[in-house]
Amino acid sequence: MTIIKQREQPAGEVRGELKLASVLGHNDLPTVLIIVLNWNGKEDTVECLESLNHISYPNYEVIVVDNGSTDDSVEQLKARYPEIKVIENQENLGFGEGYNVGIRTALQENTEYVLLLNNDTIVDPRFLDELTNVAELDPRVGFAGPKIYFYDNDGRGRRDRINGAGTKLSMWTGRVWHVGENEIDSGQYDQVRLVDYVIGACLLVKTRVVTEIGLLDSKFFTYWEDVDWCYRGCNAGYTSVYIPQAKIWHKYGASSGGAPNIYYLIRNRFWFMRRNALKRQYFTFLLRFFLYEFVFQCRDFLRQKDFDSIKTSCKAVFDGLAQREIA
């Protein structure tokens, strides 16, 4: 079951309106603060920033929030990009609070939009034009996201395999998935349409929406905070929109990794469902999880003799049910 059941808008109808928006002068275009979050990923961050140097949208600013890197990321980035503000966190605050540090800057500067951008992405020169054009067409649009491709899916430089062409969320199973993932793009997902949430790898949000619904929930630390944010926006009357004319490429996983992923993916899924699902939806989710998903997951770990992952999964389930934060 999807959150939003509004009619999809034909792509041709939207594109006709976008041509009118494109004739606005630079001073009429909304201001956008692009926030790139870095954590021990200077090479990826440099490639991301270089791609941002070539975008056509004129009315934007870039800041880098360093999430307590232990390499020489901060020094390298400051030396290479003296014009870019680098905010230094003393420790790794996670995805949510790391971005919140930058979002607070946008709120203080009265920026009209904030763009959250993973450092392991590169962007198409017109991606921001396309995102803002559609977002400006309707005041109900709160969140907007692009078509996301895998950066190099086959190891041979292929750039047309889809990472996500929109999203879906089931409140009965607690499952989220990327539409079209691993498909070769042949134009099958080229319509602007409403989606259940925008993937946090590249998420445009209006700052007035943030003022109304609040910041990302830092308790998640990583994973599910983008879903939760868009869901809160939906409950406040705002929509999430997928805009295929905006394109980025994602290295997928370079900005995170390791055993803690299992913990946060499971725990935060329980948190989200406990917070947002109806009682009957939450009960159905629990039945499916414990009678089907968890059994097969643990079976696979046993076959691999991966006892650490079993232990981590059990702790995640316990903390998710008890609404406990990690000790």
N, C-alpha and C positions, 0 to 999 in steps of 0.2 A: 504494500500500500504506500502510495506516495503522499507527501504532505499537501502538495498543491494540485488542484484539479482544474485549473483554468485552461482555457483553450489555447493551443499553441498558435503563435502568429506566423503566417507564411513568410518565408525568407525574403521573397521578392517585395512584399509589402514593406518590410522593415528597411530593406536596402534603399528603396525610393526615398524614405524619410531621412536616411543618413546622408544622402547627397546634399540635402538642405542644411544639415548641421555642419557640414564640412566647410561651408563658405564663411563661417563666423571668423572674426578677427582674433588674433592671439589674446588680446585683452579680454575678450568675451568668453574664452575657454576656461573651464573650471580648473582651479589649482589642485595638483596632485602631489602628495608626498609619497615617494617610493621608499619602502623600508626593506633593506636586505639584511637578513640575520646571518651572522657568521659565527661558526664555532670550529676552530682548528681546520678551516677550509679555505685558506688564502688563494690557492690555485683556482678553485671553482669560483670563488668570489670575484677574482680578477676577470675571469672569462665572462661572468655575468655582468659586471660593470662595463666591460668593453662593449658588450652588446647593447647596453643601455645608452652608451655614447652615440649610437647610430639611430636612435628612435626619432620619428618625425614630429611627435607631439611636443609643442614648445613650452607649455606652462607647467613644468614639473621641477621637483627637487629630489635628490637622492640622499639618503643617509644610510650609514651602515651601523648596525647595532652588533657589537662584538659580545658574545655570550661567554665571557670568561675563558677565552682561548689560552692554551698553554704553550702554543708555538709562537712565532714572531709575526702573527697575522696583523696585529694592530700597527706595529712599526712599519711593516711592508706596505700596508694599505695607505697609511698616512703619507709615506714617502712618495708613493706612486700617484695618489689622488689627493693632493693638498686642498683641492677645492671642495672635497666631500667631507661632511661632518661625520666623525666616527665617535659613537657613544660607547664607552667601555663599561660593561658590567663586571663586577669583581668575581662573579662565579657564574656557572651555567644555570640560568633561571628557567630553562626549558623554552619550548616553542611559544607558549601563550604569554608568559610574563616577559620573555625577551622581546616579542613584538609589542607588547603593551608599553614598554619603555619608549619605543618609537612613536606609538600612537598618541601617547600623552604629549609628545612634542607637536604633533599635528594639531591636536586640540588647542594647545596654547597659541599656535600660529594661525588659527582659524582657517586652516586648509580645508577645501571642500571635499576632497577625496583622500583616502589612504589606500595604497596598494601594498599588500604583503607579497613579497617575492622571495622564494627560496634561492639561496646562493648557488645551488646546483642546477640552475636553469640558464638558458639563453633565450632572448626574445626576438620576435620579428619586428622590424622597424616601425610598423604601423599598429602594433598590438594595443598600445594605449589609446590611440585615436579611436579604434574600433570599440574598445571597452567603454570609454567615456561617452561616445556618440549614442550608444544604445541606452546607457544608464541615464543620460540626460533626457531621453524621450518620455520617461514616465516617472513621476515622483514616487511611485510605489516600489520602484526597483531599489532594493537596498544593497544587494551584493551582485557582482558580475564576475564571470570567469571565462577564460579562453579555451580553445581547443588545445590540448596538451599532447605532444608527441614524445615518444622515447628519444632520448638524445642520440643513442647509437645502439639500437636494439640487437643487431646481429653481429656487431663487432667489425663491420665493414663499411660503416659510415651511412647506413640506411637511416633516413630521417622521416619516413612517411608511415611509420607504425604508431598507432594511436595508444597513448597512455590513458587518456580520459577525454571523452566527448560529452561532458555532462555527467551527472550522478543520479543514483537512485538510493533511497532509504526505505527499508521495511520496518515499521514499528511493531510488527508481529514477530519477527525473527531477530531484530537487532542487527541486521546485516546492512552494510553499505557496499556499493560497488560502482566502478567507473564504467559508464556506457562505452561500448566499442573497444574495450581494452584488448590490445594485441591484434586488432584488425588493421589491415592496410587501408589507408585512407583513399577512397575512390569517390568522395563526395557524398557518401551515404549519411553523414551527420552535419550537413551544411545549413541547417535551419536554426535560426535563433529560437530558443525555447526556454520555458521555465523548467527549473530543476529543483531537486530537494535541498541541495546545498552546493556551495562552491568549494572546490578543492583548495586547501590552504597553500599549495605550492605557488599559486598566483591568484590572489583574491583582492578585488577592488570593492571598497565599501565607502558609502557616504558617511562623512563624519557626523552629520546630524543623526544618523541611525545609531552610531556609537554612543552619542550623547544620550539617546533615548533608552537603549537596551543595555549599555554598559560595555566594558572591555571584554576581551577574551578571558575565560575562566582559567586562571593560572594553576588551579589545583590539578588540572589534567596533566600538566607538565608537558606531555607530548602525546599526540593522537587524540582524535575525537573533539578537540576544542573548536575546530572549524565547523564540524557538524552541529555542535551545540550552539555556536554563535548564530549560524544561519537559522536554526530552529527557533531560537529566541526572537530573531528578526521576523520570522514568519508569524509567530504568535502576536507580534506587535503590528502586523499588517503589511510587512515588506516582503517582496519576492526576491528569489535568487534566479539569475539568468545566465544561460550558457550562450556564448557569442563565438561562433566558429570562425568568423573572419579575423578574430584576434588569435594569434598563434604563438606558442612557446615550445621549447624543447627541454625536457626534464631528464636529468641523469638518474633520478629515481632511487633514493636510498643513500646517495652520497652525503646528504646532510644529516643522516641519522644512521644508527646501526647498532648491532650487538644484541646480547641476550636480554637487556632491559626492554627491548621492543615487545617481547612476548608478554611481559608483565603489564605494560601500559596499554597495549591493545586489548587485553582481556579485562583488566580492572576498569578502564575508562568506558568500555562498552557497557558494563554493568552500571556504572555511575550514570551514564547518559539515559539508559532505559529506566532506571529507578526514578530519575528526575522527571522524565518527559512522557513516558508511556502511560496509557490508561491501565487500570488494574488488570483487566482481562488480557491486554496486550503483553504486559509484564509477565503474567502467569504463563502465557503461551511461549514467550521467549525463554523462560526458565525451563519449561518442559523440553523444548527442542534442544536447548543447550546441554542439559545434563543427560538426556536420554539418547542424544545423537552426536552432537558436535564434540563434546568433551570426551566421550568414550572413544571415538575414532582418533581424536588428537592424541590422547594418551597412548592408544595402541600404536600409533606411528612412532611416538617417542620411544616406546619400549622396544620396538623392532630395531631402532637405531641405537639402543642402549644409552639414550640421552636422558639420564635421570635428573640432571640439573634442570632441564626444561620442564619436566613433570613437576618438580618441586616449585619452580617459578610459577607455573600455571596454577597450581593449587593455592599458592599464596595470593596470586592475583584474584582468583575467584573469591577467596575469603575476604580480602580487603575490599573487593567490589561489592559484595553482599553487605559487609559491615560499614560501607562508606568510609573506609579508613584510608588516610594518606600514607605513603610509604614512610617507614621509620628511618 
